[in-house]
Amino acid sequence: MAQLIDLPTFGSEAGNLTVLEKVMPGAIRRVFYIYGVDAAQRAGHRHQTAWHAMICLSGSCRVYCNNGDDESFAVLDNPRKCLVIEPRDWHLMEQFSSGTILLVLSNEYYDPADYIYERYSLQTV
């Protein structure tokens, strides 16, 4: 199931440094970010093999996750929070605030064949 983790952050008079490491298997192969969202929702899929780590660098959004057995919501509203999504987690991002920048890191390159759009039968969203 998707897991919301607090990233190690080190603060000083010079500012904050937040570290993202060892949160998903393999190497980071793809990095993308979502911003300027006008749509009510983004995503609406799960993956065959790809893991994702999501960090809201600015603004906020809510992420719905469902792995076929359990469902949950996570609010990303702080760059110290990271949502790790496993391949089986069908996910949907919504409730984007103005100015949101959502950073996503993946352990796989983009492959359209990796996407599964079919919802699990127990989904409430």
KEBADO-607163 format. One record per residue (C-alpha): x, y, z; residue in three letters. Coordinates in steps of 0.25 Angstrom, whole numbers, plus 2048, in hexadecimal, padded with zeros to 3 digits. Each point is the difference from the previous one (the first is absolute). Last residue first. Layout:
N
<atom u="X" v="Y" w="Z" type="ALA"/>
...
This chain:
125
<atom u="7CA" v="81E" w="7E9" type="VAL"/>
<atom u="7FA" v="7F4" w="808" type="THR"/>
<atom u="808" v="7F5" w="7FA" type="GLN"/>
<atom u="7FC" v="7F2" w="803" type="LEU"/>
<atom u="800" v="7FA" w="7F2" type="SER"/>
<atom u="80F" v="805" w="7FD" type="TYR"/>
<atom u="800" v="80A" w="7F5" type="ARG"/>
<atom u="806" v="7FD" w="7F2" type="GLU"/>
<atom u="80A" v="80A" w="7FB" type="TYR"/>
<atom u="80C" v="7F7" w="801" type="ILE"/>
<atom u="80D" v="807" w="7FB" type="TYR"/>
<atom u="80D" v="7F8" w="7FD" type="ASP"/>
<atom u="7FD" v="7FE" w="7F1" type="ALA"/>
<atom u="801" v="810" w="7FF" type="PRO"/>
<atom u="80F" v="7FF" w="804" type="ASP"/>
<atom u="806" v="80C" w="806" type="TYR"/>
<atom u="80E" v="7FC" w="807" type="TYR"/>
<atom u="7FF" v="7F8" w="80D" type="GLU"/>
<atom u="804" v="803" w="80E" type="ASN"/>
<atom u="7F7" v="80C" w="801" type="SER"/>
<atom u="802" v="80E" w="806" type="LEU"/>
<atom u="7F4" v="80A" w="800" type="VAL"/>
<atom u="800" v="80E" w="804" type="LEU"/>
<atom u="7F3" v="807" w="802" type="LEU"/>
<atom u="800" v="80F" w="7FE" type="ILE"/>
<atom u="7F3" v="807" w="806" type="THR"/>
<atom u="7FE" v="80F" w="7FC" type="GLY"/>
<atom u="7F1" v="800" w="803" type="SER"/>
<atom u="7FC" v="7F4" w="809" type="SER"/>
<atom u="7FE" v="7F3" w="7FA" type="PHE"/>
<atom u="7F4" v="7F8" w="805" type="GLN"/>
<atom u="803" v="7F3" w="7F8" type="GLU"/>
<atom u="80B" v="7F6" w="7FD" type="MET"/>
<atom u="7FB" v="7F2" w="7FD" type="LEU"/>
<atom u="807" v="7F3" w="803" type="HIS"/>
<atom u="7FE" v="7F1" w="7FE" type="TRP"/>
<atom u="80B" v="7FA" w="809" type="ASP"/>
<atom u="805" v="7F3" w="7FA" type="ARG"/>
<atom u="80D" v="806" w="7FB" type="PRO"/>
<atom u="803" v="805" w="80E" type="GLU"/>
<atom u="7FF" v="80F" w="803" type="ILE"/>
<atom u="809" v="807" w="80A" type="VAL"/>
<atom u="7FA" v="80D" w="805" type="LEU"/>
<atom u="80B" v="80A" w="804" type="CYS"/>
<atom u="7FE" v="80B" w="80B" type="LYS"/>
<atom u="80B" v="80A" w="803" type="ARG"/>
<atom u="7FC" v="808" w="7F4" type="PRO"/>
<atom u="7F3" v="803" w="808" type="ASN"/>
<atom u="7F1" v="800" w="7FB" type="ASP"/>
<atom u="7FE" v="7F2" w="7FB" type="LEU"/>
<atom u="7F3" v="7FA" w="805" type="VAL"/>
<atom u="7FF" v="7F1" w="800" type="ALA"/>
<atom u="7F3" v="7F9" w="7FE" type="PHE"/>
<atom u="7FF" v="7F1" w="802" type="SER"/>
<atom u="7FA" v="7F3" w="7FB" type="GLU"/>
<atom u="802" v="7F1" w="803" type="ASP"/>
<atom u="7FF" v="7F3" w="7F9" type="ASP"/>
<atom u="801" v="803" w="7F1" type="GLY"/>
<atom u="80C" v="809" w="802" type="ASN"/>
<atom u="7F8" v="80D" w="801" type="ASN"/>
<atom u="806" v="80E" w="801" type="CYS"/>
<atom u="7FA" v="80E" w="800" type="TYR"/>
<atom u="80A" v="80B" w="800" type="VAL"/>
<atom u="7FD" v="80E" w="805" type="ARG"/>
<atom u="807" v="80D" w="7FB" type="CYS"/>
<atom u="808" v="80B" w="806" type="SER"/>
<atom u="808" v="80D" w="7FD" type="GLY"/>
<atom u="80E" v="7FF" w="7FD" type="SER"/>
<atom u="80B" v="7F5" w="7FF" type="LEU"/>
<atom u="7F5" v="7F5" w="802" type="CYS"/>
<atom u="808" v="7F3" w="800" type="ILE"/>
<atom u="7FC" v="7F3" w="7F9" type="MET"/>
<atom u="808" v="7F3" w="800" type="ALA"/>
<atom u="7FC" v="7F7" w="7F5" type="HIS"/>
<atom u="802" v="7F1" w="7FE" type="TRP"/>
<atom u="7FF" v="7FA" w="7F2" type="ALA"/>
<atom u="7FD" v="7F1" w="7FD" type="THR"/>
<atom u="7F2" v="7FE" w="7FA" type="GLN"/>
<atom u="7FB" v="80D" w="804" type="HIS"/>
<atom u="7F4" v="807" w="806" type="ARG"/>
<atom u="7F6" v="80A" w="7FA" type="HIS"/>
<atom u="7F7" v="80C" w="802" type="GLY"/>
<atom u="80B" v="80B" w="7FE" type="ALA"/>
<atom u="7FB" v="80E" w="801" type="ARG"/>
<atom u="7F3" v="806" w="806" type="GLN"/>
<atom u="7F8" v="80D" w="800" type="ALA"/>
<atom u="807" v="805" w="7F3" type="ALA"/>
<atom u="807" v="80E" w="800" type="ASP"/>
<atom u="80D" v="7FB" w="805" type="VAL"/>
<atom u="80B" v="80A" w="7FE" type="GLY"/>
<atom u="80A" v="7F6" w="806" type="TYR"/>
<atom u="804" v="7F2" w="7FF" type="ILE"/>
<atom u="80F" v="7FC" w="801" type="TYR"/>
<atom u="808" v="7F5" w="7F9" type="PHE"/>
<atom u="80C" v="7F7" w="804" type="VAL"/>
<atom u="804" v="7F3" w="7FA" type="ARG"/>
<atom u="80A" v="7F5" w="802" type="ARG"/>
<atom u="802" v="801" w="80F" type="ILE"/>
<atom u="808" v="7F3" w="804" type="ALA"/>
<atom u="7FA" v="7F4" w="805" type="GLY"/>
<atom u="7F6" v="7FE" w="80C" type="PRO"/>
<atom u="7F9" v="80B" w="806" type="MET"/>
<atom u="802" v="80A" w="80C" type="VAL"/>
<atom u="80F" v="7FE" w="801" type="LYS"/>
<atom u="803" v="80E" w="7FE" type="GLU"/>
<atom u="7F9" v="80E" w="801" type="LEU"/>
<atom u="807" v="80A" w="808" type="VAL"/>
<atom u="7FB" v="80E" w="805" type="THR"/>
<atom u="809" v="80B" w="802" type="LEU"/>
<atom u="7FB" v="80D" w="807" type="ASN"/>
<atom u="805" v="80E" w="801" type="GLY"/>
<atom u="80D" v="807" w="802" type="ALA"/>
<atom u="7FD" v="802" w="80F" type="GLU"/>
<atom u="7FF" v="7F1" w="801" type="SER"/>
<atom u="7F6" v="7F5" w="7FD" type="GLY"/>
<atom u="802" v="7F1" w="7FD" type="PHE"/>
<atom u="7F5" v="7F9" w="7FB" type="THR"/>
<atom u="7FE" v="7F1" w="7FF" type="PRO"/>
<atom u="7F4" v="7FD" w="7F8" type="LEU"/>
<atom u="7F2" v="7FD" w="807" type="ASP"/>
<atom u="7FA" v="7F4" w="7FA" type="ILE"/>
<atom u="7F2" v="7FD" w="7FA" type="LEU"/>
<atom u="7FF" v="7F2" w="7FB" type="GLN"/>
<atom u="7F8" v="7FA" w="7F5" type="ALA"/>
<atom u="7FB" v="7F2" w="802" type="MET"/>
